[in-house]
Amino acid sequence: MKNLLSAVFIVSLLLMACSKKETPGFTTEQPVKVQYDTVAVDSFSTGATSVDIVRQIRMSSQKYQDSIKQAEKLQKEEQKLKAELEKENKKKLEEEKKKTETEKKPKISDNQSSAGAKTE
């Protein structure tokens, strides 16, 4: 009986030791999917651009950049001209104010002297 129990125990140990073990959560049979963010474009397929078209795009973009720079220069020149005109207008207004003040002063002094002569 002791021999029978020991034999069953040894056989069960061998079966458990030699059995195929699987690791949980990992299977090697799943295919790996790779996702690319770009699609290969052949030079003759739809969506391909020729060298001439790319050159035209670059030239037009350079022309566009040049036109933007030219427009900015024109705006700066206009702002300078406006600033100069405003300065000139301010100078003219100041000169007119000075002239009117100088004209008013003699009139006031003439009125005071004539009023003072009448009272005496």
C-alpha positions in Angstrom: 0.0 0.0 0.0 2.8 2.3 0.8 4.4 1.4 -2.5 1.2 2.1 -4.4 0.7 5.5 -2.8 4.3 6.5 -3.4 4.1 5.3 -7.0 0.9 7.4 -7.7 2.5 10.4 -6.1 5.6 10.1 -8.2 3.6 9.6 -11.4 1.4 12.6 -10.7 4.6 14.7 -10.1 6.0 13.6 -13.4 2.8 14.4 -15.2 2.6 17.9 -13.7 6.3 18.6 -14.4 6.2 17.5 -18.0 2.9 19.1 -18.9 2.8 22.0 -21.4 2.7 25.3 -19.6 1.0 28.5 -21.0 1.7 31.9 -19.8 -1.5 33.9 -19.2 -2.2 37.0 -21.4 0.4 36.4 -24.0 -0.1 34.6 -27.2 2.3 34.5 -30.1 -0.3 33.7 -32.7 -1.7 37.3 -32.9 -0.4 39.1 -35.9 1.3 42.5 -35.3 -0.5 45.4 -37.1 1.8 48.3 -38.1 0.1 51.6 -38.8 1.8 54.1 -41.0 0.9 57.8 -41.1 1.9 58.2 -44.8 1.0 56.4 -48.0 3.6 55.7 -50.6 2.8 57.6 -53.8 4.2 56.4 -57.1 5.2 59.1 -59.6 2.6 57.9 -62.1 -0.3 57.3 -59.6 -3.0 59.8 -58.8 -2.0 62.5 -56.3 1.6 62.6 -57.6 3.0 66.0 -58.6 5.5 66.6 -61.4 8.7 68.4 -61.0 7.4 71.4 -63.1 4.3 71.8 -60.9 6.4 71.8 -57.7 8.7 74.4 -59.3 5.7 76.6 -60.2 4.4 76.3 -56.7 7.7 77.3 -55.2 7.9 80.3 -57.6 4.4 81.4 -56.9 5.0 81.2 -53.2 8.2 83.3 -53.6 6.2 85.8 -55.6 3.5 85.8 -52.9 6.1 86.5 -50.2 7.6 89.3 -52.2 4.2 90.9 -52.7 3.6 90.7 -49.0 6.9 92.4 -48.3 6.1 95.1 -50.8 2.7 95.7 -49.3 4.2 96.1 -45.9 6.7 98.6 -47.3 3.9 100.6 -48.8 2.0 100.6 -45.5 5.1 101.9 -43.7 5.6 104.7 -46.2 1.9 105.7 -45.9 2.2 105.8 -42.1 5.3 107.9 -42.4 3.6 110.3 -44.7 0.6 110.6 -42.4 2.8 111.2 -39.5 4.6 114.0 -41.3 1.3 115.6 -42.4 0.1 115.5 -38.8 3.3 117.2 -37.6 2.9 119.9 -40.3 -0.7 120.5 -39.4 0.2 120.8 -35.7 2.9 123.3 -36.5 0.4 125.3 -38.6 -2.2 125.3 -35.9 0.4 126.4 -33.3 1.6 129.3 -35.6 -2.0 130.4 -36.1 -2.7 130.3 -32.3 0.5 132.4 -31.8 -0.7 134.9 -34.4 -4.1 135.2 -32.9 -2.7 135.6 -29.4 -0.3 138.3 -30.6 -3.1 140.1 -32.4 -5.4 139.9 -29.3 -2.8 141.4 -27.0 -2.4 144.8 -28.7 -6.2 145.1 -29.0 -6.6 144.5 -25.3 -3.8 147.0 -24.4 -5.3 149.6 -26.8 -8.7 149.2 -25.2 -7.2 149.6 -21.7 -5.2 152.7 -22.7 -8.2 154.4 -24.3 -10.4 153.5 -21.4 -7.8 154.9 -19.0 -7.5 158.2 -20.9 -11.3 158.7 -20.9 -11.5 158.4 -17.1 -8.7 160.9 -16.5 
